[in-house]
Amino acid sequence: MSKKFYREYEDDEIVYPLDYWIETAKNYGQPVKVELCKRQVGGDAMWCVLEGEHVYSSESCGKINCTDYSPRNGKNGRCTKLEQLFIGTGVFYKITENGAVRKIAH
């Protein structure tokens, strides 16, 4: 799995691979500051790709609550549409409009 980077943007938190942020900086013609992320382990939520929101398994995910539920093993359990959540590591990078990436102090 490639490394993911996080940026707060207009009251939202978005996580993408480094290539995305390099293209974003080039397209906007200005530097972008991002934080290196790691997968959240033991969290109480996952990200539903279809709904575009956090879901809690007992709340809105599963055969009873979702018509698009598709378990990974074909029977039950985690849905194929769920993705892991990420948390920041405290390691920040600045990506210039030229595509240069360098580690910075927060």
C-alpha positions in Angstrom: 0.0 0.0 0.0 1.3 3.4 -0.9 1.7 6.1 1.7 -1.2 8.5 2.2 -1.1 12.2 3.0 -3.8 14.3 4.7 -4.9 17.9 4.3 -7.7 19.8 5.9 -9.6 21.6 3.2 -12.8 23.7 3.5 -14.0 22.0 6.8 -13.2 18.6 5.3 -10.3 16.1 5.7 -9.0 14.5 2.6 -6.5 11.7 2.2 -4.7 10.8 -1.0 -1.4 9.4 -2.2 1.5 11.8 -2.8 1.0 11.9 -6.6 -2.4 13.5 -6.1 -0.9 16.3 -4.0 1.9 16.9 -6.4 -0.6 17.3 -9.2 -2.8 19.6 -7.0 0.1 21.9 -6.3 1.0 22.1 -10.0 -2.6 22.7 -11.0 -3.2 25.4 -8.5 0.2 27.0 -9.0 0.9 27.3 -5.3 2.5 25.1 -2.6 0.5 22.5 -0.6 1.2 21.5 3.0 0.2 17.9 3.8 0.7 15.5 6.7 1.8 11.9 6.4 -0.8 9.5 7.6 -1.0 6.0 8.9 -3.9 3.6 9.1 -6.1 3.9 12.2 -6.0 0.6 14.1 -8.9 -0.2 16.5 -11.1 2.7 15.5 -14.9 2.5 15.8 -15.7 3.6 12.2 -14.8 2.9 8.6 -15.2 4.9 5.4 -18.0 3.8 3.0 -17.0 4.6 -0.5 -20.6 4.5 -1.8 -22.1 6.7 0.9 -19.0 9.0 1.1 -19.2 9.0 4.9 -18.1 7.3 8.1 -20.1 4.3 9.0 -20.4 2.3 12.2 -21.1 -1.4 11.5 -24.0 -1.7 13.8 -25.5 1.6 12.7 -25.7 1.6 8.9 -23.6 -1.2 7.4 -24.8 -4.7 6.8 -27.5 -6.8 5.1 -30.4 -5.2 7.0 -29.3 -1.6 6.6 -27.7 -1.4 3.2 -28.9 -2.7 -0.2 -25.4 -2.5 -1.6 -23.8 -4.6 1.2 -21.3 -7.0 -0.3 -19.3 -9.0 2.3 -15.6 -9.7 1.4 -16.0 -13.4 2.1 -19.3 -13.7 0.2 -21.3 -14.6 3.4 -21.0 -12.0 6.2 -18.6 -9.5 7.8 -16.8 -6.5 6.4 -18.2 -5.0 3.2 -16.1 -4.6 0.1 -17.1 -1.0 0.0 -15.5 -0.1 3.3 -12.0 1.4 3.5 -9.7 2.0 6.4 -9.5 5.4 8.1 -6.3 7.3 8.6 -4.8 9.4 11.3 -2.0 12.0 11.1 1.6 11.2 12.2 2.8 14.7 12.9 5.2 14.6 10.0 4.5 17.4 7.5 5.6 18.0 3.9 5.5 21.0 1.6 4.9 20.3 -2.0 5.8 23.2 -4.4 4.1 24.1 -7.6 7.1 22.6 -9.4 6.5 19.2 -7.7 9.4 19.4 -5.2 8.6 17.6 -1.9 10.4 18.5 1.3 9.8 17.7 5.0 9.0 20.7 7.1 8.6 21.5 10.8 5.0 22.0 11.8 
